[in-house]
Amino acid sequence: MAVRNFDVTSPRGAAFVPLAPAPRPRRERRRARQRWMVLGAVALVIPFGAALVVLGVAH
């Protein structure tokens, strides 16, 4: 259950303005986590690949 904060002092009355964003759905969090995991893996693989290329050229 999501709990949100609303500004009830708004002069517009019934038009509540959320003070904090609603939590993201579980599926969106999972996709973001997978995206960051792939980005981290690529960030680790590229330097090693470049080192292998440099060693191959220098050899």
Gaussian input, Z-matrix of N, CA and C with variables (Angstrom, degrees):
# hf/3-21g

backbone

0 1
 N
 C     1     B1
 C     2     B2     1     A1
 N     3     B3     2     A2     1     D1
 C     4     B4     3     A3     2     D2
 C     5     B5     4     A4     3     D3
 N     6     B6     5     A5     4     D4
 C     7     B7     6     A6     5     D5
 C     8     B8     7     A7     6     D6
 N     9     B9     8     A8     7     D7
 C    10    B10     9     A9     8     D8
 C    11    B11    10    A10     9     D9
 N    12    B12    11    A11    10    D10
 C    13    B13    12    A12    11    D11
 C    14    B14    13    A13    12    D12
 N    15    B15    14    A14    13    D13
 C    16    B16    15    A15    14    D14
 C    17    B17    16    A16    15    D15
 N    18    B18    17    A17    16    D16
 C    19    B19    18    A18    17    D17
 C    20    B20    19    A19    18    D18
 N    21    B21    20    A20    19    D19
 C    22    B22    21    A21    20    D20
 C    23    B23    22    A22    21    D21
 N    24    B24    23    A23    22    D22
 C    25    B25    24    A24    23    D23
 C    26    B26    25    A25    24    D24
 N    27    B27    26    A26    25    D25
 C    28    B28    27    A27    26    D26
 C    29    B29    28    A28    27    D27
 N    30    B30    29    A29    28    D28
 C    31    B31    30    A30    29    D29
 C    32    B32    31    A31    30    D30
 N    33    B33    32    A32    31    D31
 C    34    B34    33    A33    32    D32
 C    35    B35    34    A34    33    D33
 N    36    B36    35    A35    34    D34
 C    37    B37    36    A36    35    D35
 C    38    B38    37    A37    36    D36
 N    39    B39    38    A38    37    D37
 C    40    B40    39    A39    38    D38
 C    41    B41    40    A40    39    D39
 N    42    B42    41    A41    40    D40
 C    43    B43    42    A42    41    D41
 C    44    B44    43    A43    42    D42
 N    45    B45    44    A44    43    D43
 C    46    B46    45    A45    44    D44
 C    47    B47    46    A46    45    D45
 N    48    B48    47    A47    46    D46
 C    49    B49    48    A48    47    D47
 C    50    B50    49    A49    48    D48
 N    51    B51    50    A50    49    D49
 C    52    B52    51    A51    50    D50
 C    53    B53    52    A52    51    D51
 N    54    B54    53    A53    52    D52
 C    55    B55    54    A54    53    D53
 C    56    B56    55    A55    54    D54
 N    57    B57    56    A56    55    D55
 C    58    B58    57    A57    56    D56
 C    59    B59    58    A58    57    D57
 N    60    B60    59    A59    58    D58
 C    61    B61    60    A60    59    D59
 C    62    B62    61    A61    60    D60
 N    63    B63    62    A62    61    D61
 C    64    B64    63    A63    62    D62
 C    65    B65    64    A64    63    D63
 N    66    B66    65    A65    64    D64
 C    67    B67    66    A66    65    D65
 C    68    B68    67    A67    66    D66
 N    69    B69    68    A68    67    D67
 C    70    B70    69    A69    68    D68
 C    71    B71    70    A70    69    D69
 N    72    B72    71    A71    70    D70
 C    73    B73    72    A72    71    D71
 C    74    B74    73    A73    72    D72
 N    75    B75    74    A74    73    D73
 C    76    B76    75    A75    74    D74
 C    77    B77    76    A76    75    D75
 N    78    B78    77    A77    76    D76
 C    79    B79    78    A78    77    D77
 C    80    B80    79    A79    78    D78
 N    81    B81    80    A80    79    D79
 C    82    B82    81    A81    80    D80
 C    83    B83    82    A82    81    D81
 N    84    B84    83    A83    82    D82
 C    85    B85    84    A84    83    D83
 C    86    B86    85    A85    84    D84
 N    87    B87    86    A86    85    D85
 C    88    B88    87    A87    86    D86
 C    89    B89    88    A88    87    D87
 N    90    B90    89    A89    88    D88
 C    91    B91    90    A90    89    D89
 C    92    B92    91    A91    90    D90
 N    93    B93    92    A92    91    D91
 C    94    B94    93    A93    92    D92
 C    95    B95    94    A94    93    D93
 N    96    B96    95    A95    94    D94
 C    97    B97    96    A96    95    D95
 C    98    B98    97    A97    96    D96
 N    99    B99    98    A98    97    D97
 C   100   B100    99    A99    98    D98
 C   101   B101   100   A100    99    D99
 N   102   B102   101   A101   100   D100
 C   103   B103   102   A102   101   D101
 C   104   B104   103   A103   102   D102
 N   105   B105   104   A104   103   D103
 C   106   B106   105   A105   104   D104
 C   107   B107   106   A106   105   D105
 N   108   B108   107   A107   106   D106
 C   109   B109   108   A108   107   D107
 C   110   B110   109   A109   108   D108
 N   111   B111   110   A110   109   D109
 C   112   B112   111   A111   110   D110
 C   113   B113   112   A112   111   D111
 N   114   B114   113   A113   112   D112
 C   115   B115   114   A114   113   D113
 C   116   B116   115   A115   114   D114
 N   117   B117   116   A116   115   D115
 C   118   B118   117   A117   116   D116
 C   119   B119   118   A118   117   D117
 N   120   B120   119   A119   118   D118
 C   121   B121   120   A120   119   D119
 C   122   B122   121   A121   120   D120
 N   123   B123   122   A122   121   D121
 C   124   B124   123   A123   122   D122
 C   125   B125   124   A124   123   D123
 N   126   B126   125   A125   124   D124
 C   127   B127   126   A126   125   D125
 C   128   B128   127   A127   126   D126
 N   129   B129   128   A128   127   D127
 C   130   B130   129   A129   128   D128
 C   131   B131   130   A130   129   D129
 N   132   B132   131   A131   130   D130
 C   133   B133   132   A132   131   D131
 C   134   B134   133   A133   132   D132
 N   135   B135   134   A134   133   D133
 C   136   B136   135   A135   134   D134
 C   137   B137   136   A136   135   D135
 N   138   B138   137   A137   136   D136
 C   139   B139   138   A138   137   D137
 C   140   B140   139   A139   138   D138
 N   141   B141   140   A140   139   D139
 C   142   B142   141   A141   140   D140
 C   143   B143   142   A142   141   D141
 N   144   B144   143   A143   142   D142
 C   145   B145   144   A144   143   D143
 C   146   B146   145   A145   144   D144
 N   147   B147   146   A146   145   D145
 C   148   B148   147   A147   146   D146
 C   149   B149   148   A148   147   D147
 N   150   B150   149   A149   148   D148
 C   151   B151   150   A150   149   D149
 C   152   B152   151   A151   150   D150
 N   153   B153   152   A152   151   D151
 C   154   B154   153   A153   152   D152
 C   155   B155   154   A154   153   D153
 N   156   B156   155   A155   154   D154
 C   157   B157   156   A156   155   D155
 C   158   B158   157   A157   156   D156
 N   159   B159   158   A158   157   D157
 C   160   B160   159   A159   158   D158
 C   161   B161   160   A160   159   D159
 N   162   B162   161   A161   160   D160
 C   163   B163   162   A162   161   D161
 C   164   B164   163   A163   162   D162
 N   165   B165   164   A164   163   D163
 C   166   B166   165   A165   164   D164
 C   167   B167   166   A166   165   D165
 N   168   B168   167   A167   166   D166
 C   169   B169   168   A168   167   D167
 C   170   B170   169   A169   168   D168
 N   171   B171   170   A170   169   D169
 C   172   B172   171   A171   170   D170
 C   173   B173   172   A172   171   D171
 N   174   B174   173   A173   172   D172
 C   175   B175   174   A174   173   D173
 C   176   B176   175   A175   174   D174

   B1=1.4507
   B2=1.5281
   B3=1.3021
   B4=1.4604
   B5=1.5269
   B6=1.3026
   B7=1.4621
   B8=1.5202
   B9=1.3149
   B10=1.4581
   B11=1.5190
   B12=1.3169
   B13=1.4578
   B14=1.5243
   B15=1.3195
   B16=1.4537
   B17=1.5218
   B18=1.3105
   B19=1.4595
   B20=1.5251
   B21=1.3281
   B22=1.4605
   B23=1.5198
   B24=1.3270
   B25=1.4600
   B26=1.5282
   B27=1.3170
   B28=1.4630
   B29=1.5279
   B30=1.3211
   B31=1.4664
   B32=1.5280
   B33=1.3144
   B34=1.4691
   B35=1.5251
   B36=1.2922
   B37=1.4673
   B38=1.5088
   B39=1.3197
   B40=1.4617
   B41=1.5242
   B42=1.2880
   B43=1.4682
   B44=1.5319
   B45=1.3183
   B46=1.4588
   B47=1.5204
   B48=1.3125
   B49=1.4579
   B50=1.5180
   B51=1.3427
   B52=1.4616
   B53=1.5322
   B54=1.3370
   B55=1.4593
   B56=1.5196
   B57=1.3157
   B58=1.4602
   B59=1.5327
   B60=1.3235
   B61=1.4636
   B62=1.5243
   B63=1.3063
   B64=1.4659
   B65=1.5205
   B66=1.3290
   B67=1.4667
   B68=1.5298
   B69=1.3238
   B70=1.4564
   B71=1.5232
   B72=1.3190
   B73=1.4702
   B74=1.5312
   B75=1.3183
   B76=1.4645
   B77=1.5276
   B78=1.3203
   B79=1.4623
   B80=1.5334
   B81=1.3264
   B82=1.4649
   B83=1.5328
   B84=1.3246
   B85=1.4624
   B86=1.5171
   B87=1.3368
   B88=1.4643
   B89=1.5242
   B90=1.3332
   B91=1.4659
   B92=1.5172
   B93=1.3233
   B94=1.4633
   B95=1.5278
   B96=1.3300
   B97=1.4579
   B98=1.5332
   B99=1.3322
   B100=1.4596
   B101=1.5191
   B102=1.3294
   B103=1.4646
   B104=1.5273
   B105=1.3553
   B106=1.4604
   B107=1.5256
   B108=1.3434
   B109=1.4575
   B110=1.5285
   B111=1.3255
   B112=1.4701
   B113=1.5213
   B114=1.3127
   B115=1.4596
   B116=1.5283
   B117=1.3105
   B118=1.4585
   B119=1.5171
   B120=1.3311
   B121=1.4664
   B122=1.5269
   B123=1.3113
   B124=1.4678
   B125=1.5238
   B126=1.3315
   B127=1.4637
   B128=1.5276
   B129=1.3197
   B130=1.4643
   B131=1.5175
   B132=1.3171
   B133=1.4628
   B134=1.5242
   B135=1.3134
   B136=1.4714
   B137=1.5322
   B138=1.3336
   B139=1.4802
   B140=1.5330
   B141=1.3320
   B142=1.4591
   B143=1.5248
   B144=1.3143
   B145=1.4639
   B146=1.5158
   B147=1.3120
   B148=1.4617
   B149=1.5213
   B150=1.3282
   B151=1.4701
   B152=1.5249
   B153=1.3235
   B154=1.4596
   B155=1.5260
   B156=1.3145
   B157=1.4570
   B158=1.5169
   B159=1.3270
   B160=1.4647
   B161=1.5188
   B162=1.3315
   B163=1.4652
   B164=1.5151
   B165=1.3106
   B166=1.4725
   B167=1.5159
   B168=1.3237
   B169=1.4522
   B170=1.5178
   B171=1.3347
   B172=1.4551
   B173=1.5143
   B174=1.2925
   B175=1.4622
   B176=1.4708
   A1=108.04
   A2=115.47
   A3=120.28
   A4=109.83
   A5=115.04
   A6=121.31
   A7=106.82
   A8=116.57
   A9=120.77
   A10=109.49
   A11=115.31
   A12=121.44
   A13=108.86
   A14=116.92
   A15=121.74
   A16=109.87
   A17=114.83
   A18=120.91
   A19=107.43
   A20=117.48
   A21=121.46
   A22=112.03
   A23=117.50
   A24=120.59
   A25=111.43
   A26=116.03
   A27=120.38
   A28=110.25
   A29=118.06
   A30=120.10
   A31=113.21
   A32=117.16
   A33=120.28
   A34=112.75
   A35=118.11
   A36=121.11
   A37=113.05
   A38=116.88
   A39=121.58
   A40=112.67
   A41=119.01
   A42=121.14
   A43=109.09
   A44=116.74
   A45=121.49
   A46=110.29
   A47=116.00
   A48=122.06
   A49=107.62
   A50=117.91
   A51=118.83
   A52=111.03
   A53=115.82
   A54=121.21
   A55=111.79
   A56=116.91
   A57=121.54
   A58=108.22
   A59=117.95
   A60=119.69
   A61=110.94
   A62=115.03
   A63=120.32
   A64=108.77
   A65=118.23
   A66=120.20
   A67=110.43
   A68=114.66
   A69=118.98
   A70=110.38
   A71=117.43
   A72=119.93
   A73=111.27
   A74=115.34
   A75=121.22
   A76=111.33
   A77=117.66
   A78=121.27
   A79=110.78
   A80=116.46
   A81=120.67
   A82=110.86
   A83=117.30
   A84=120.14
   A85=110.66
   A86=116.87
   A87=120.78
   A88=110.60
   A89=117.55
   A90=120.55
   A91=111.04
   A92=116.99
   A93=120.32
   A94=110.27
   A95=117.00
   A96=120.39
   A97=110.54
   A98=117.46
   A99=120.70
   A100=111.13
   A101=116.45
   A102=120.60
   A103=110.47
   A104=116.95
   A105=120.33
   A106=111.48
   A107=117.83
   A108=120.74
   A109=110.48
   A110=116.85
   A111=120.77
   A112=109.69
   A113=116.91
   A114=120.41
   A115=111.32
   A116=117.75
   A117=121.54
   A118=111.89
   A119=116.96
   A120=120.16
   A121=110.55
   A122=117.14
   A123=120.77
   A124=110.06
   A125=116.85
   A126=120.39
   A127=111.24
   A128=117.82
   A129=120.18
   A130=112.28
   A131=118.09
   A132=122.20
   A133=111.63
   A134=118.33
   A135=121.23
   A136=111.85
   A137=121.02
   A138=118.57
   A139=113.14
   A140=117.63
   A141=119.75
   A142=110.98
   A143=117.15
   A144=120.57
   A145=111.35
   A146=116.53
   A147=119.95
   A148=110.96
   A149=117.76
   A150=121.12
   A151=110.38
   A152=117.70
   A153=120.03
   A154=111.49
   A155=116.58
   A156=120.08
   A157=110.47
   A158=117.24
   A159=121.26
   A160=110.38
   A161=117.77
   A162=120.69
   A163=110.96
   A164=117.25
   A165=120.35
   A166=111.67
   A167=118.06
   A168=121.77
   A169=109.69
   A170=117.52
   A171=121.21
   A172=112.09
   A173=116.96
   A174=120.46
   A175=107.37
   D1=127.69
   D2=-178.87
   D3=-91.50
   D4=136.99
   D5=176.46
   D6=-114.03
   D7=128.45
   D8=-178.32
   D9=-121.85
   D10=148.28
   D11=177.11
   D12=-94.31
   D13=133.57
   D14=179.21
   D15=-121.42
   D16=147.58
   D17=176.35
   D18=-86.98
   D19=100.06
   D20=-177.15
   D21=-86.71
   D22=-2.59
   D23=178.46
   D24=-91.37
   D25=7.39
   D26=-178.06
   D27=-65.18
   D28=135.23
   D29=178.91
   D30=-70.67
   D31=-10.26
   D32=-179.41
   D33=-79.12
   D34=-4.76
   D35=174.85
   D36=77.03
   D37=-106.41
   D38=-172.55
   D39=-74.16
   D40=-16.70
   D41=-179.31
   D42=-82.17
   D43=88.44
   D44=-179.10
   D45=-76.01
   D46=139.97
   D47=177.90
   D48=-108.20
   D49=118.16
   D50=-179.83
   D51=-67.91
   D52=134.65
   D53=179.07
   D54=-85.94
   D55=-30.29
   D56=179.36
   D57=-124.98
   D58=140.98
   D59=179.70
   D60=-67.69
   D61=151.55
   D62=177.92
   D63=-68.92
   D64=149.06
   D65=177.85
   D66=-62.87
   D67=146.98
   D68=-179.22
   D69=-73.77
   D70=149.35
   D71=177.80
   D72=-62.71
   D73=156.82
   D74=-177.96
   D75=-59.35
   D76=-39.30
   D77=-179.11
   D78=-63.25
   D79=-41.09
   D80=179.58
   D81=-66.98
   D82=-38.86
   D83=177.30
   D84=-64.86
   D85=-40.53
   D86=179.65
   D87=-64.60
   D88=-42.45
   D89=178.59
   D90=-63.81
   D91=-41.44
   D92=179.17
   D93=-64.16
   D94=-41.99
   D95=179.30
   D96=-63.66
   D97=-42.81
   D98=178.34
   D99=-64.58
   D100=-39.10
   D101=179.10
   D102=-62.26
   D103=-43.45
   D104=179.13
   D105=-68.64
   D106=-33.32
   D107=177.68
   D108=-65.65
   D109=-42.57
   D110=178.28
   D111=-65.08
   D112=-43.61
   D113=178.68
   D114=-61.28
   D115=-40.75
   D116=177.50
   D117=-65.66
   D118=-41.16
   D119=178.41
   D120=-64.07
   D121=-42.54
   D122=178.40
   D123=-64.42
   D124=-39.56
   D125=179.66
   D126=-64.90
   D127=-26.29
   D128=176.90
   D129=-85.65
   D130=-33.92
   D131=-175.70
   D132=-75.19
   D133=-39.10
   D134=-174.96
   D135=-60.28
   D136=-48.24
   D137=178.89
   D138=-61.98
   D139=-37.91
   D140=178.36
   D141=-66.93
   D142=-40.35
   D143=176.19
   D144=-62.81
   D145=-42.11
   D146=178.06
   D147=-64.31
   D148=-39.66
   D149=178.04
   D150=-63.50
   D151=-40.77
   D152=178.17
   D153=-64.16
   D154=-39.09
   D155=177.95
   D156=-64.89
   D157=-44.30
   D158=179.58
   D159=-63.04
   D160=-43.69
   D161=178.83
   D162=-65.56
   D163=-37.34
   D164=178.15
   D165=-66.54
   D166=-39.20
   D167=179.82
   D168=-71.47
   D169=-39.37
   D170=-177.57
   D171=-73.63
   D172=-23.01
   D173=-177.40
   D174=-78.92

